[in-house]
Amino acid sequence: MSTARRRPDDRDVSAFLPRITLVLIGGFVLFMLVAGLYVLPVLLETPPAGAIPDYTKERVMARLEGKVLWMLATSLLVVAGLAIRGILPGDRGRS
């Protein structure tokens, strides 16, 4: 018997897809999009006269309080579901 290491052929290498990395990146991008849209009304409102310098920052933090973890978890689950179904771009089926 030969003890030489078997090199992967071209088909094995071309079939490699970093699915977990794509799901994490896609989940984070979706989270940023959802969170940005969620705080957009606060960002567009004009601070009242005489407001503190960090008025907008405080309003954004108050709006996101207690919701960030849920948004992140939901975003990751949605992207993972899309990856499982093979809907994500760059996710091709194995032949």
Beta strands, then each sheet from edge to edge (+ up, - down):
end
